[in-house]
Amino acid sequence: MKKAAVIGSSALGINAADGIPASMSPEGRMLHTSVHLARNGVSVTFVSEAARDRVGDFIVDYLAAHGVATSSIDRYAGGHTPLNLNFLSDSTHGVSDTVRYRVYPDDMFDAVWPRIDRDDIVVMGDYFAVAPRNIKFVREFVGSCRQRRAMVVYAPGFDIHEGKQLTPVKPSLLDNLELADFVIATESELRDFFGSKDLDAAYRDSISFYCPDFIGLAVGDQGPCIRYYSPSGTISQSLPDESLVTTREGNAVVIAALVRAVMEGGIGFMTLAEGLGDDDRCGLLEAMDTSHMSV
């Protein structure tokens, strides 16, 4: 049975409406990807970090309750588990806003490596995969996984409008593209990263050199769609819900669907090394079963 490891951040989101906290839940696109995989029967380990505090306990317990292995979550001291205070739009404030609290230890990120074997899948993404304090771990772990003939899915998306500087981490982003067997990203993310006009330009000018298999998500005149780019051409398919493109929770559903489709389609390291044919790509996109996707 193939396994998956998902690398990403974890945080606790607190939603406030009209100045009153209304709900709280774990947040993070990669965190939700691991939960969706576990819900669909995939053996998955989440590789992340959380402080040794009650917030960290809450997140780890949540993941464990949903069947996600938490043995590779580094429980650090000397800091606090990230908090996102989400102010929802109300009668006083017409737009939503998020205040993020981050207190990390001085040490670089380091976690116990999960066991990864041939044809297992490693998923990495978001700012966590390029952050300076994490990049040494990411390169060493993912590089080791590739040596063991595992496959890598990279979802680079992070919002540079949240105060994250792109220039210092751009080299790491490009390195991760080169490590990947599949890249999956939205049109708006790639516009921020590369200044690309659309998915076609992003693949042609910025991605194809590093990774030939690219899954792009966009919302156009015909509605939301998913496009599979490869050297032999492009395959497109509509998506049932715009939120699959425009929200992180929706992106997590699509990323998990890609991982499951690769596993269930029998695609392995040698298949990718020999190159996927058009039938393989069509089958992979169909296996993602986008008609039934929901957030």
C-alpha positions in Angstrom: 0.0 0.0 0.0 1.4 3.4 -1.0 1.9 6.0 1.7 2.0 9.8 1.7 3.9 12.4 3.6 2.6 16.0 3.6 4.9 18.9 4.6 3.4 22.2 5.6 2.5 24.6 8.4 -0.1 24.3 11.1 -2.0 27.1 12.9 -5.1 27.6 14.9 -7.6 29.9 13.3 -10.0 31.9 15.4 -13.0 33.4 13.6 -14.5 36.6 15.1 -17.8 38.1 13.9 -19.0 41.5 15.2 -16.0 41.5 17.5 -17.0 38.2 19.2 -15.0 35.0 18.7 -17.4 32.6 17.0 -15.4 29.5 16.1 -11.9 28.0 16.0 -10.3 25.3 14.0 -6.8 24.2 12.7 -5.7 26.0 9.5 -3.2 25.3 6.8 -3.6 24.1 3.2 -1.2 21.2 3.6 -2.8 20.3 7.0 -6.2 20.1 5.3 -4.6 18.1 2.4 -3.4 15.5 4.9 -6.9 15.3 6.5 -8.6 14.8 3.1 -6.1 12.1 2.3 -6.7 10.3 5.6 -10.5 10.6 5.2 -10.2 8.8 1.9 -8.2 5.9 3.3 -4.6 7.0 2.4 -2.0 6.3 5.0 -0.6 9.8 5.6 1.9 11.5 7.9 1.9 15.2 8.4 5.4 16.8 8.7 5.1 20.0 10.5 5.7 21.8 13.8 3.7 23.0 16.8 4.8 24.3 20.2 4.4 22.4 23.4 1.4 24.4 24.4 -2.4 23.8 24.5 -2.8 25.2 21.0 -0.3 22.7 19.7 -2.1 19.9 21.6 -5.4 20.9 20.1 -4.0 20.7 16.5 -2.2 17.4 17.0 -5.3 15.9 18.6 -7.4 17.1 15.7 -5.1 15.5 13.2 -4.9 12.2 15.1 -8.7 12.1 15.4 -8.9 12.3 11.6 -6.4 9.5 11.1 -3.3 11.5 10.3 -0.1 10.3 11.7 1.5 13.0 13.9 4.9 11.4 14.7 6.7 13.9 12.4 5.3 17.0 14.0 8.1 18.8 15.9 6.8 19.9 19.3 9.2 22.8 20.0 9.8 24.8 23.1 10.7 28.5 23.2 7.9 29.7 21.1 4.1 29.5 20.5 2.0 27.6 18.0 0.9 30.1 15.3 -2.5 31.8 15.7 -4.6 33.4 12.9 -7.2 35.8 14.2 -9.7 36.1 11.4 -12.0 39.1 11.6 -15.0 38.4 9.4 -16.8 41.2 7.5 -19.6 42.8 9.5 -21.7 46.0 9.7 -18.8 48.0 10.8 -16.0 46.6 8.6 -17.0 45.7 5.1 -14.1 43.5 4.4 -12.5 40.6 6.3 -9.0 40.8 7.8 -6.6 38.4 9.4 -4.0 39.1 12.1 -1.3 36.5 12.3 0.7 35.8 15.5 4.0 33.9 15.0 6.7 33.2 17.7 9.1 30.6 16.6 12.2 29.3 18.4 15.7 30.3 17.3 16.5 26.7 16.2 16.0 25.6 12.6 13.0 23.4 11.9 13.8 19.7 12.3 11.4 16.8 12.6 11.6 13.0 12.7 11.6 11.7 9.1 8.6 9.5 8.3 9.3 6.2 6.5 9.1 6.8 2.7 9.5 3.9 0.2 9.5 3.5 -3.5 6.4 5.0 -5.2 5.2 6.7 -2.1 4.2 10.3 -2.5 5.6 13.4 -0.8 3.5 16.6 -0.9 5.1 20.0 0.0 3.8 23.5 -0.3 3.1 27.0 0.8 5.5 29.3 2.4 6.6 26.6 4.8 8.4 24.8 2.0 10.6 27.9 1.2 10.9 29.6 4.6 14.6 30.1 5.4 14.4 28.3 8.8 12.8 25.2 7.1 14.6 24.9 3.8 17.5 22.8 4.9 15.1 20.2 6.3 13.0 20.3 3.1 15.9 19.9 0.8 17.5 17.0 2.7 14.2 15.1 3.4 12.7 15.5 -0.1 16.1 14.8 -1.7 16.3 11.6 0.3 12.8 10.6 -0.8 13.7 11.1 -4.4 16.7 8.9 -4.0 14.3 6.2 -2.6 12.3 6.6 -5.8 9.3 8.3 -4.2 7.3 10.9 -6.1 7.0 14.6 -5.2 4.0 16.9 -5.6 4.7 20.6 -5.1 2.0 23.1 -4.4 4.0 26.4 -4.2 1.2 28.8 -3.5 1.5 31.4 -0.7 0.1 34.9 -0.5 2.9 37.4 -0.9 0.3 40.1 0.2 0.5 38.7 3.7 3.9 40.3 4.2 5.9 37.3 2.9 8.8 38.6 0.8 9.2 36.7 -2.5 12.7 37.8 -3.5 14.6 36.1 -0.7 12.8 32.7 -1.2 12.6 32.7 -5.0 15.7 30.5 -5.4 14.2 28.0 -3.0 10.9 28.0 -4.9 12.7 27.3 -8.2 14.7 24.5 -6.5 11.5 22.9 -5.3 10.0 23.1 -8.8 13.0 21.1 -10.0 12.5 18.5 -7.2 8.9 17.9 -8.2 7.3 15.3 -10.4 4.0 17.3 -10.4 3.4 21.0 -9.8 -0.1 22.2 -8.9 -0.9 25.9 -8.6 -3.5 28.6 -9.3 -3.3 31.2 -12.0 -3.3 34.0 -9.5 -0.4 32.5 -7.5 1.7 32.2 -10.6 0.9 35.7 -11.6 2.4 36.9 -8.2 5.4 34.6 -8.5 6.4 35.0 -12.1 4.3 37.9 -13.5 2.6 35.4 -15.8 -0.4 36.7 -17.8 -2.1 33.3 -17.6 -1.5 29.5 -17.0 -0.2 29.0 -20.5 2.5 31.6 -20.1 3.4 30.4 -16.6 3.9 26.8 -17.9 5.8 27.9 -21.0 8.1 30.5 -19.5 8.5 29.4 -15.8 7.5 25.8 -15.1 8.1 23.5 -18.0 11.9 23.9 -17.8 11.8 22.5 -14.2 8.8 20.1 -14.2 7.0 18.9 -17.4 3.8 17.8 -15.6 1.8 20.8 -14.3 -1.7 21.0 -13.0 -3.1 24.6 -13.2 -6.3 25.9 -11.6 -8.1 29.0 -12.9 -11.4 30.8 -13.0 -12.2 32.1 -16.5 -15.1 33.2 -18.6 -16.3 29.6 -18.8 -16.1 29.2 -15.0 -13.5 27.3 -12.9 -11.3 24.8 -14.6 -8.4 22.5 -14.1 -5.7 22.1 -16.8 -3.1 19.4 -17.2 0.0 20.8 -19.0 2.6 18.5 -20.5 5.1 18.7 -23.4 2.6 17.0 -25.7 -0.3 19.4 -25.0 -2.9 20.5 -22.6 -6.0 18.8 -21.3 -8.8 20.8 -19.7 -11.7 19.9 -17.5 -14.3 22.1 -15.7 -14.5 22.2 -11.9 -17.9 22.2 -10.1 -17.1 24.9 -7.6 -15.1 28.1 -7.8 -13.9 27.8 -4.2 -11.7 24.9 -5.4 -9.6 27.5 -7.1 -10.0 30.6 -4.9 -9.8 29.2 -1.4 -7.0 27.3 0.4 -9.5 24.7 1.7 -10.7 24.1 -1.8 -7.1 23.8 -3.1 -6.5 21.2 -0.5 -9.3 19.1 -1.9 -7.8 19.2 -5.4 -4.3 18.5 -4.2 -5.6 15.4 -2.2 -7.5 14.3 -5.3 -4.3 14.4 -7.4 -2.4 12.3 -4.9 -5.2 9.7 -4.7 -5.4 9.6 -8.6 -1.7 9.0 -8.9 -1.9 6.2 -6.3 -5.1 4.6 -7.6 -3.9 4.9 -11.2 -0.8 2.8 -10.6 1.6 5.6 -11.6 5.0 5.1 -10.1 8.5 6.4 -10.3 9.4 4.3 -13.4 6.2 5.4 -15.1 7.2 9.0 -14.7 10.8 8.4 -15.6 9.6 6.9 -18.9 7.2 9.7 -19.5 3.4 9.7 -19.2 1.5 9.2 -22.4 -1.6 11.2 -23.4 -3.9 8.3 -22.2 -2.1 8.3 -18.9 -2.7 12.0 -18.4 -6.3 11.8 -19.5 -6.9 8.9 -17.1 -5.2 10.8 -14.3 -7.4 13.9 -14.8 -10.5 11.8 -15.0 -9.5 9.8 -11.9 -9.4 13.1 -9.9 -13.2 13.0 -10.3 -13.7 16.8 -10.2 -17.4 16.5 -10.7 -17.8 15.3 -7.1 -15.3 17.6 -5.5 -16.5 19.7 -2.6 -14.9 21.8 0.1 
